[in-house]
């Protein structure tokens, strides 16, 4: 191929071309600048700050409720995946915003309970401190005891809880009566009943281990030490902990018998496959309103206190729950307005009344429970069960900057799907967690 | 790339006068060529070369911006996710490039030897899946792979897959991603290779046939050696695209509600470092690793096949 760049005419034309492109670039820059200026001018004329709020699709009605009750406030709502299942979308956006120095959401909702630890770390430095007067002491004091622990890092509160997601035992009261069973109070009792169901009523289930948050449902309430930050930067991770194996050894035979399924509860056919076939299921409070309607006949669903391990007080785990953060990059009138919206979304009954989860803010609890009870879904009183379970969440499962659930999913759940037992996967689960911990600068200990 | 598909091979001119006019035409065409290329060139500089230089700078600096030598490369190389990610991508590339080479060439040769009318219809069919852009094609595949909704559930049940989690086990992923890549990308390459085959002068093929070469001998001894450069070109691009696998594992991970490691491929690992650990230097080091691997493989192929040599 001959090279046209060697010809003089070609060069001249090229220069001409270059000049044309320079003009074009200048023109487009000017255009951008003009548009930029005009929008800035409009914003200045409006004067009222626009508050940007990022939420998952489940939280959209809560923001819409705010907009409806506060027509004067301009909200720019963005829907995203809620940072669910260890996706880390929020971290990636904040990292980019940090890099360019703007674009942070003023308020953001996250389903990931570890996010206070992660976002408040010096790497992200995103959320505003709320217990320095930004949010009033009355509001902070209105939360159920211990519920802001996950939001608190070194004494600073970085978020407000949306709801409490403690696990309880859900069961189908109609099926229990029909089969002549009584509701178990211990994990051992749950297992015995599961074995009975497998032989007497095959096809019915007493639980599911098909999702990456099932470590919160089975290992957390068993006080399994795989996520226990015992002091700053030291974490106890021990997959061989008898507290871990006692749970998995109960579940493995039930999976084999089919009484515990390995299907994801949110898979497309879960509802049809297990329609009125869930005899029992341990799960977070929000399963009640979010998972079971349509699967369990209205009026047949009941709740019982978290299962205990026979001796000692019952403890439970929690799945998500949701956190509301406010940006530390806002100031002045925007900050005041953002703080009031944050408070409204997380504490006002106008918002909490339509949230599927049990409110963390005590004043909303009784009204929310009354609403749930009136929906006719439950056959027994949920208030005493939820209230007690909320105080029983085991504190040995700490918020950490990595997603424990995501590791559980890619080791234990995939192991189950390939025919392994849960017990056999504990070692790789723990060793991957230790890898994450070490790469984040933690010292890993086993059985301190 | 369009010119490759053109079916007219230009015939060489022999007289001096016509060669002069050809030169003039070439010069004119050359300038027009530059005008056309300039749009691409500017974008290449802005979004290809400048970011690459930026990445290389980042890869050799510490978080504070100081020169860090090879620290970022060593630290990322020692990370527990580094080797598995490259292992995954290696398995995937073996399957994807192997099948690309064998099946694409096979189908293109087949197309070339059947009647033109029929081949046009086939070319269209082959190309069709490629019209679905990356993310969309993965979504289509998510439905295909989920035994509970898949139109192919009968086929999946042969392997005893009862839910999406069982289909997308870690050991199946390299094959699954290779199938997706093949489905979406092979059609385009079949059309390109077919175009390259059309550039082979008919006389050559006829001469071979007169000498008694059968269809297979013509394909292997005449056609393939003549389109060797196109095959190299395809391999270089497919290799580079393959090492950068990101959308497929990311989307499958999201769709399965997190059953796949978020650092399955090296590109995902880089993304994780950048956005989960806020360490852009580590991420840059991995992207430079990928760049070096891509360049090395390209260099081997280019020199072995004399890709840039002009006869």
Interface residues (C-beta under 8 A of the other chain):
Chain A: X1 X2 X3 X4 X5 X7 X9 X10 X13 X14 X17 X21 X81 X84 X85 X86 X87 X88 X91 X92 X95 X96 X98 X99 X123 X124 X210 X211 X212 X262 X263 X264 X266 X267 X268 X269 X402 X403 X405 X406 X409 X410 X413 X414 X416 X417 X418 X432 X435 X439 X440
Chain B: X23 X26 X27 X29 X30 X31 X33 X34 X35 X38 X42 X79 X80 X81 X146 X148 X149 X162 X163 X164 X165 X166 X169 X170 X171 X254 X256 X257 X258 X259 X260 X261 X262 X271 X272 X274 X275 X276 X277 X278 X279 X280 X310
